[in-house]
Amino acid sequence: MTIAKKILIVDDDPNILLSVEFLLVKNGFDVIVARNGMEAIEAIEESVPDVVLLDIMMPDVDGYVICEFIKKNERTRNAKVIFLSAKSREADISFGYEMGADLYMIKPFSTRTLLEQINILLS
């Protein structure tokens, strides 16, 4: 039996959390949900995820800071980070990759494409 890959979803939009969580659970992933940056950091310290789906604009700690935290931490640096953001300017996207993102997807995004990209990153 294979162990389910762990995915942390970090977003302050409950609709995105619910729909993405449903999609991933349905596809056999172990899903953890964080509604803000502090919850994300606590979840990451508790259990290292294989993939982090990360919103950028959140009320407390933004996604760039969380991405940097993940990539600079010895335990978590191999986790794949996918930004899911409404920030679509070239400068925002470039900065996301500079901070260590493995992928940057602009909202609204296709859940089918998201699932495909997660599977590619995990293969």
N, CA and C of each residue as an Amber inpcrd file, in Angstrom:
protein
   369
   0.8370000  -1.1910000   0.0000000   0.0000000   0.0000000   0.0000000
   0.8800000   1.2520000   0.0000000   0.5920000   2.1800000  -0.8780000
   1.3740000   3.4070000  -0.9110000   0.7840000   4.4180000   0.0630000
   1.6630000   5.2200000   0.6140000   1.2280000   6.2680000   1.5430000
   0.7720000   7.4640000   0.7180000  -0.3790000   8.0120000   1.0680000
  -0.9220000   9.1700000   0.3430000   0.0110000  10.3570000   0.4850000
   0.2010000  11.0720000  -0.5940000   1.0080000  12.2870000  -0.5590000
   0.2410000  13.3630000   0.2000000   0.9770000  14.1320000   0.9930000
   0.3770000  15.1550000   1.8450000   0.4180000  16.5120000   1.1640000
  -0.7490000  17.1520000   1.0780000  -0.8440000  18.4640000   0.4580000
  -1.4400000  19.4550000   1.4520000  -0.7500000  20.5740000   1.6150000
  -1.2330000  21.6670000   2.4610000  -1.8120000  22.7400000   1.5550000
  -3.0710000  23.1030000   1.7950000  -3.7160000  24.1880000   1.0500000
  -3.7690000  25.4040000   1.9750000  -3.2170000  26.5260000   1.5130000
  -3.2000000  27.7460000   2.3130000  -3.9210000  28.8490000   1.5400000
  -5.1010000  29.2160000   2.0250000  -5.8750000  30.2570000   1.3510000
  -6.8940000  30.8100000   2.3330000  -7.1260000  32.1170000   2.2810000
  -8.1210000  32.7120000   3.1750000  -9.5090000  32.7500000   2.5420000
  -9.6410000  32.2180000   1.3280000 -10.9410000  32.1470000   0.6460000
 -11.5590000  30.7740000   0.8940000 -12.6430000  30.7030000   1.6920000
 -13.2290000  29.4040000   2.0330000 -13.7280000  28.6220000   0.8150000
 -14.1720000  29.3200000  -0.2350000 -14.6410000  28.6060000  -1.4340000
 -13.5050000  27.8610000  -2.1290000 -12.3610000  28.4910000  -2.2100000
 -11.2010000  27.8330000  -2.8210000 -10.7500000  26.6720000  -1.9440000
 -10.6730000  26.9060000  -0.6320000 -10.2780000  25.8210000   0.2790000
 -11.1700000  24.6000000   0.0960000 -12.4910000  24.8190000   0.1250000
 -13.4310000  23.6980000   0.0270000 -13.3310000  22.9650000  -1.3020000
 -13.3070000  23.7060000  -2.4070000 -13.3090000  23.0500000  -3.7130000
 -11.9990000  22.3050000  -3.9730000 -10.8690000  22.9180000  -3.6250000
  -9.5750000  22.2590000  -3.8540000  -9.4030000  21.0770000  -2.9020000
  -9.8190000  21.2410000  -1.6470000  -9.7330000  20.1300000  -0.6960000
 -10.5590000  18.9450000  -1.2010000 -11.7870000  19.1990000  -1.6510000
 -12.6570000  18.1390000  -2.1740000 -11.9820000  17.4230000  -3.3420000
 -11.4620000  18.1880000  -4.2900000 -10.7870000  17.6340000  -5.4650000
  -9.6230000  16.7160000  -5.0640000  -8.7950000  17.1940000  -4.1430000
  -7.5920000  16.4450000  -3.7720000  -7.9090000  15.2020000  -2.9490000
  -8.8490000  15.3120000  -2.0270000  -9.2490000  14.1430000  -1.2220000
  -9.8350000  13.0730000  -2.1510000 -10.6720000  13.5190000  -3.0880000
 -11.2900000  12.6090000  -4.0560000 -10.2330000  11.8730000  -4.8860000
  -9.0860000  12.5190000  -5.0710000  -8.0070000  11.9260000  -5.8590000
  -6.9340000  11.2470000  -4.9970000  -7.2760000  10.9820000  -3.7330000
  -6.4240000  10.1480000  -2.8920000  -5.3150000  10.8420000  -2.1270000
  -5.3430000  12.1710000  -2.0570000  -4.3150000  12.8820000  -1.3100000
  -4.7410000  13.0680000   0.1490000  -3.7360000  13.1660000   1.0160000
  -3.9350000  13.4980000   2.4220000  -3.8650000  15.0290000   2.4860000
  -4.9750000  15.6780000   2.8310000  -5.0520000  17.1350000   2.7330000
  -5.1060000  17.8090000   4.1050000  -4.3070000  18.8600000   4.2340000
  -4.3170000  19.7140000   5.4240000  -4.7170000  21.1050000   4.9350000
  -5.5260000  21.7980000   5.7110000  -6.0170000  23.1130000   5.3130000
  -5.5480000  24.1650000   6.3190000  -5.0780000  25.2910000   5.7930000
  -4.7250000  26.4370000   6.6390000  -5.4220000  27.6610000   6.0720000
  -6.0650000  28.4330000   6.9520000  -6.8460000  29.5910000   6.5230000
  -6.0650000  30.8940000   6.5180000  -4.8250000  30.8540000   6.9970000
  -3.9790000  32.0460000   7.0040000  -2.5140000  31.6200000   7.1480000
  -1.6400000  32.6050000   7.1020000  -0.2130000  32.3250000   7.1400000
   0.2730000  31.6700000   8.4180000  -0.2410000  32.1200000   9.5590000
   0.1940000  31.5310000  10.8340000  -0.2390000  30.0660000  10.9380000
  -1.4660000  29.7650000  10.5100000  -1.9160000  28.3620000  10.5020000
  -1.0300000  27.5280000   9.5870000  -0.6100000  28.1090000   8.4720000
   0.2550000  27.3970000   7.5260000   1.5920000  27.0490000   8.1700000
   2.2000000  28.0270000   8.8230000   3.5030000  27.7880000   9.4590000
   3.3810000  26.7220000  10.5490000   2.3080000  26.7950000  11.3450000
   2.0840000  25.7710000  12.3820000   1.9330000  24.3900000  11.7530000
   1.1650000  24.2940000  10.6670000   0.9320000  23.0120000   9.9940000
   2.2370000  22.4540000   9.4240000   3.0610000  23.3240000   8.8570000
   4.3340000  22.9020000   8.2700000   5.2950000  22.4160000   9.3520000
   5.2940000  23.0960000  10.4950000   6.1770000  22.6780000  11.5900000
   5.7300000  21.3510000  12.1860000   4.4230000  21.0940000  12.1470000
   3.8650000  19.8630000  12.7030000   4.1170000  18.6620000  11.7940000
   3.9930000  18.8680000  10.4970000   4.0720000  17.7590000   9.5570000
   4.4930000  18.2760000   8.1850000   5.5680000  17.7240000   7.6470000
   6.1110000  18.2200000   6.3820000   5.2330000  17.7700000   5.2070000
   4.6670000  18.7270000   4.4600000   3.8470000  18.3720000   3.3040000
   4.7150000  18.0600000   2.0780000   4.1610000  17.2900000   1.1480000
   4.8480000  17.0310000  -0.1190000   4.6500000  18.2220000  -1.0570000
   3.4550000  18.8200000  -1.0020000   3.1050000  19.9570000  -1.8470000
   2.3760000  20.9970000  -0.9960000   2.6790000  22.2750000  -1.2490000
   1.9650000  23.3690000  -0.6000000   1.3210000  24.2120000  -1.6880000
  -0.0130000  24.3230000  -1.6290000  -0.7560000  25.2100000  -2.5240000
  -0.9440000  26.4980000  -1.7500000  -0.4190000  27.5910000  -2.2760000
  -0.2290000  28.7810000  -1.4650000  -0.7870000  30.0430000  -2.1180000
  -1.7220000  30.6640000  -1.4180000  -2.2130000  31.9780000  -1.8380000
  -1.1500000  32.9980000  -1.4400000  -1.0910000  34.1150000  -2.1420000
  -0.1080000  35.1420000  -1.7910000  -0.7040000  36.1860000  -0.8540000
  -1.8720000  36.7110000  -1.2210000  -2.4610000  37.8010000  -0.4420000
  -3.3460000  37.2420000   0.6830000  -2.8040000  37.3020000   1.8980000
  -3.5470000  36.8570000   3.0760000  -3.4210000  37.9190000   4.1580000
  -4.3510000  37.9170000   5.1190000  -4.3890000  39.0060000   6.0980000
  -3.1930000  39.1000000   7.0400000  -2.5510000  37.9900000   7.3680000
  -1.4570000  38.0800000   8.3530000  -0.0790000  37.9540000   7.6980000
   0.3190000  36.7580000   7.3410000   1.6250000  36.5180000   6.7180000
   1.3790000  36.1990000   5.2510000   2.0600000  36.9070000   4.3430000
   1.7680000  36.6340000   2.9340000   2.4710000  35.3720000   2.4270000
   2.0120000  34.9030000   1.2870000   2.5120000  33.6570000   0.7190000
   3.9900000  33.6830000   0.3690000   4.5130000  34.8480000  -0.0100000
   5.9380000  34.9340000  -0.3250000   6.7840000  34.5770000   0.8970000
   6.3750000  35.0930000   2.0620000   7.1010000  34.8320000   3.3070000
   7.0330000  33.3420000   3.6530000   5.8650000  32.7490000   3.4700000
   5.6980000  31.3200000   3.7740000   6.5440000  30.4750000   2.8210000
   6.5560000  30.8280000   1.5510000   7.3660000  30.1080000   0.5740000
   8.8410000  30.1670000   0.9660000   9.3020000  31.3370000   1.3240000
  10.6930000  31.5030000   1.7380000  10.9920000  30.6640000   2.9810000
  10.0530000  30.6630000   3.9370000  10.1830000  29.8540000   5.1590000
  10.3530000  28.3740000   4.8000000   9.5370000  27.8820000   3.8700000
   9.5800000  26.4730000   3.4570000  10.9230000  26.1560000   2.7980000
  11.3370000  27.0010000   1.8630000  12.5360000  26.7110000   1.0700000
  13.8420000  26.8950000   1.8380000  13.8270000  27.6880000   2.9210000
  15.0540000  27.9010000   3.7050000  15.1700000  26.9300000   4.8810000
  14.1200000  26.1390000   5.1160000  14.0970000  25.2160000   6.2360000
  14.5970000  23.8490000   5.7700000  15.5880000  23.3180000   6.4580000
  16.1920000  22.0250000   6.1080000  15.1450000  20.9160000   5.9690000
  14.1850000  20.8610000   6.8930000  13.1710000  19.7950000   6.8940000
  12.1880000  19.8960000   5.7330000  11.9050000  21.1280000   5.2900000
  10.8120000  21.3200000   4.3310000  11.2540000  21.7570000   2.9490000
  12.5410000  21.9820000   2.7550000  12.9960000  22.5830000   1.4890000
  12.6420000  21.7810000   0.2500000  12.3900000  20.4840000   0.3820000
  12.0460000  19.6720000  -0.7880000  10.5500000  19.6600000  -1.0980000
   9.7600000  20.2860000  -0.2490000   8.3200000  20.3810000  -0.5270000
   8.1300000  21.2340000  -1.7800000   7.1900000  20.8310000  -2.6110000
   6.8840000  21.5900000  -3.8250000   5.8990000  22.6980000  -3.4630000
   6.1580000  23.8990000  -3.9650000   5.2810000  25.0330000  -3.6750000
   4.6230000  25.5030000  -4.9670000   3.2910000  25.5510000  -4.9440000
   2.5270000  26.0730000  -6.0700000   1.7640000  27.3010000  -5.5840000
   2.0940000  28.4610000  -6.1530000   1.3280000  29.6570000  -5.8360000
   0.0130000  29.6310000  -6.6160000  -1.0820000  29.9060000  -5.9270000
  -2.3970000  30.0890000  -6.5470000  -2.7820000  31.5230000  -6.2110000
  -2.6540000  32.4190000  -7.1750000  -2.8220000  33.8300000  -6.8460000
  -3.5640000  34.6090000  -7.9140000  -4.2630000  35.6370000  -7.4670000
  -4.9030000  36.5810000  -8.3880000  -3.8900000  37.6000000  -8.9020000
  -2.7080000  37.6280000  -8.2960000  -1.6550000  38.5620000  -8.7270000
  -1.0820000  38.0440000 -10.0490000  -1.4110000  38.7360000 -11.1370000
  -1.0610000  38.2100000 -12.4600000  -0.0080000  39.0330000 -13.1980000
   0.5250000  40.0660000 -12.5440000   1.5580000  40.8720000 -13.2040000
   2.8480000  40.0590000 -13.3220000   3.5750000  40.3010000 -14.3940000
   4.8440000  39.5860000 -14.6330000   5.7810000  39.7080000 -13.4260000
   5.8300000  40.8910000 -12.8160000   6.7100000  41.1080000 -11.6610000
   6.3110000  40.2160000 -10.4810000   5.0000000  40.0340000 -10.2610000
   4.5220000  39.1700000  -9.1730000   4.9210000  37.7250000  -9.4340000
   4.7290000  37.2940000 -10.6780000   5.0430000  35.9150000 -11.0510000
   6.5490000  35.6740000 -10.9100000   7.3560000  36.5910000 -11.4270000
   8.8150000  36.4650000 -11.3260000   9.2570000  36.3970000  -9.8670000
   8.6710000  37.2620000  -9.0320000   9.0280000  37.2740000  -7.6120000
   8.6520000  35.9450000  -6.9600000   7.5080000  35.3810000  -7.3460000
   7.1030000  34.0770000  -6.8200000   8.1510000  33.0090000  -7.1030000
   8.6360000  32.9850000  -8.3340000   9.6840000  32.0110000  -8.6820000
  11.0000000  32.3220000  -7.9690000  11.3140000  33.5980000  -7.8110000
  12.5290000  33.9820000  -7.0790000  12.4760000  33.4960000  -5.6310000
  11.2790000  33.5170000  -5.0420000  11.1260000  33.0820000  -3.6490000
  11.2000000  31.5580000  -3.5260000  11.1770000  30.8640000  -4.6590000
  11.3580000  29.4160000  -4.6150000  10.1740000  28.5950000  -5.0840000
   9.1540000  29.2330000  -5.6370000   7.9810000  28.4840000  -6.0990000
   8.3610000  27.5140000  -7.2100000   7.7160000  26.3570000  -7.2180000
   7.9060000  25.3820000  -8.2840000   6.9390000  25.6560000  -9.4330000
   5.8340000  26.3230000  -9.1220000   4.8290000  26.6420000 -10.1290000
   4.0130000  27.8410000  -9.6570000   3.5250000  28.6250000 -10.6120000
   2.7030000  29.7960000 -10.2910000   1.4690000  29.7230000 -11.1710000
   0.2940000  29.5660000 -10.5560000  -0.9610000  29.5070000 -11.3070000
  -1.8240000  30.7020000 -10.9250000  -2.3880000  31.3510000 -11.9490000
  -3.1950000  32.5460000 -11.7290000  -4.6600000  32.1600000 -11.5270000
  -5.2810000  32.7820000 -10.5000000  -6.7190000  32.5850000 -10.2470000
  -7.5090000  33.4160000 -11.2420000  -8.6500000  32.9510000 -11.7230000
  -9.1730000  31.5960000 -11.5080000  -8.3720000  30.5830000 -12.3210000
  -8.2620000  29.3730000 -11.7900000  -7.4820000  28.3270000 -12.4350000
  -8.3700000  27.1060000 -12.6710000  -7.9270000  26.2650000 -13.5770000
  -8.6380000  25.0170000 -13.8640000  -8.2250000  23.9730000 -12.8330000
  -9.2090000  23.3600000 -12.1620000  -8.8640000  22.3310000 -11.1710000
  -8.2220000  21.1250000 -11.8560000  -8.6350000  20.8390000 -13.0890000
  -8.0300000  19.7130000 -13.8170000  -6.5430000  19.9930000 -14.0670000
  -6.2350000  21.2270000 -14.4870000  -4.8320000  21.6010000 -14.7180000
  -4.0510000  21.5490000 -13.4100000  -4.6510000  22.0370000 -12.3350000
  -3.9880000  21.9940000 -11.0300000  -3.6340000  20.5570000 -10.6610000
  -4.5800000  19.6540000 -10.7860000  -4.3510000  18.2440000 -10.4660000
  -3.2400000  17.6580000 -11.3370000  -3.2690000  17.9640000 -12.6260000
  -2.2130000  17.4850000 -13.5330000  -0.8480000  17.9950000 -13.0980000
  -0.7820000  19.2820000 -12.7510000   0.4930000  19.8770000 -12.3640000
   1.0170000  19.2830000 -11.0490000   0.1250000  19.0180000 -10.1130000
   0.5350000  18.3880000  -8.8450000   1.1270000  17.0130000  -9.1410000
   0.4460000  16.2390000  -9.9820000   0.9460000  14.8950000 -10.3120000
   2.2900000  14.9500000 -11.0230000   2.4950000  15.9500000 -11.8940000
   3.7890000  16.1140000 -12.5730000   4.8790000  16.4400000 -11.5480000
   4.6020000  17.3720000 -10.6370000   5.6020000  17.7550000  -9.6350000
   5.9650000  16.5930000  -8.7110000   5.0040000  15.7180000  -8.4590000
   5.2410000  14.5910000  -7.5430000   5.8660000  13.3770000  -8.2320000
   5.8910000  13.3780000  -9.5660000   6.4190000  12.1870000 -10.2600000
   7.9330000  12.2040000 -10.3750000
